[in-house]
Amino acid sequence: MHILVTGGAGFIGMHVCSRLIKENHEITIVDNFDPYYDPARKKQQLDQVKQAGHFQFFNLDLKDENECRKVFEANQYDAVIHLAALPGVAYSVKNPLAYVQYDIEMTINVLKSAGEAGISHVIFSSSSSVYGNKDKKPLSEEMADGKVVSPYAASKYGAESFCHSYQHMYGFQLSILRFFTVYGPFARPDMAIPKFAEKLEDGLPIEIFGRGTSRDYTFIDDIVDGVEAVLHSKHENETFNIGYGEPVTMERLLNSFQTFYPDMELIQRPWRTGDVITTWSDISKAQSELGYSPKVSIEEGIERMVHWVKSCRV
Ligand SMILES: NC(=O)c1ccc[n+]([C@@H]2O[C@H](COP(=O)([O-])OP(=O)(O)OC[C@H]3O[C@@H](n4cnc5c(N)ncnc54)[C@H](O)[C@@H]3O)[C@@H](O)[C@H]2O)c1
């Protein structure tokens, strides 16, 4: 298959592209090294993809409709995996309008170009944040109702609706994947696990926001398995949770780190606006319909994360 990956220089993108190249797919990446975090890091991530093999690369801004169309006119793609976005819950609280531009307008550009180019399968990267704070757990796909708690989540929920409307207009296969807190080597530097790993390796204290939180942390290899499984699936329009399927308390996460850093110091901070209390994915739909089967426990994942951080320091 020839697959277009938007945001392929990002954290999830580099892992998805590396796997798909190794599996002999033809890959085209579009990414503009957006400065949400250090563009040098994104270039490094793209270099990692180069180690997997050849791909075509476009450095352009998908927020520009004409630029976006150029990528879709350059080749005939079998599928597009749309990962390009402005991520980050905390940043969205301070800069909500940027999320309308990136996560809604840019997604519309991609959907429209994909429809006009006759692409048969569009895969959209959504987020567990679309569930907001729900009393009932685990979170199954039909429970998202728009009652979200951050501008980031609102933009993802809105973008999902645009995906449905363009699927209706153009008839392509639509797969919406709701990723649950992703971590692993090259994890986005604004997220808790990579921040903890870097700080602890430097012998610095780590900050904990709020109390009683838990997250369904999902190792990047499992996320890539989910993306790969949906790429080969046949359905018209479906949404899938891609998580590990287990809520990990902050205490359990910290215990996993403490194995490697027994003297770690914590700084307790107040709750941050926009954060949800718990995420816990019901992955039964992805398991039964895609054969998805996550494998990496939090203890194994943290061990791999710590080894990666240490290997970057030598
Ligand atoms: N990492 C997670 O835990 C997580 C969880 C749920 C959902 N997601 C979603 O998965 C996707 C990938 O996330 P990530 O963690 O890899 O983020 P990332 O920031 O590492 O990757 C996004 C990439 O998109 C690119 N991009 C942004 N704006 C662009 C533009 N206008 N034109 C071209 N490229 C542009 C960026 O340069 C970046 O390389 C995002 O849609 C994100 O919302 C991530």
The ligand as a Gaussian input file, in Angstrom:
#p B3LYP/6-31G(d) Opt

LIG

0 1
 N        0.798000      11.150000      22.419000
 C       -0.373000      10.848000      22.985000
 O       -0.438000      10.416000      24.126000
 C       -1.662000      11.033000      22.209000
 C       -2.868000      10.629000      22.837000
 C       -4.062000      10.779000      22.148000
 C       -4.067000      11.305000      20.861000
 N       -2.891000      11.696000      20.281000
 C       -2.936000      12.251000      18.935000
 O       -2.037000      11.525000      18.098000
 C       -1.491000      12.410000      17.104000
 C        0.030000      12.368000      17.163000
 O        0.446000      12.785000      18.453000
 P        1.968000      12.857000      18.904000
 O        1.997000      12.620000      20.353000
 O        2.799000      12.048000      17.989000
 O        2.261000      14.423000      18.665000
 P        3.502000      15.167000      17.973000
 O        3.336000      16.608000      18.285000
 O        4.765000      14.491000      18.375000
 O        3.247000      14.912000      16.434000
 C        2.409000      15.735000      15.633000
 C        3.186000      16.116000      14.383000
 O        2.329000      16.915000      13.551000
 C        3.119000      17.916000      12.947000
 N        2.285000      19.058000      12.574000
 C        1.621000      19.887000      13.428000
 N        1.031000      20.866000      12.738000
 C        1.313000      20.648000      11.424000
 C        0.976000      21.353000      10.231000
 N        0.227000      22.472000      10.279000
 N        1.403000      20.874000       9.046000
 C        2.181000      19.754000       9.013000
 N        2.535000      19.053000      10.118000
 C        2.108000      19.498000      11.306000
 C        4.112000      18.303000      14.041000
 O        5.262000      18.975000      13.520000
 C        4.421000      16.973000      14.678000
 O        5.594000      16.386000      14.145000
 C       -2.081000      13.793000      17.397000
 O       -3.233000      13.940000      16.599000
 C       -2.484000      13.702000      18.854000
 O       -3.509000      14.592000      19.175000
 C       -1.693000      11.565000      20.926000

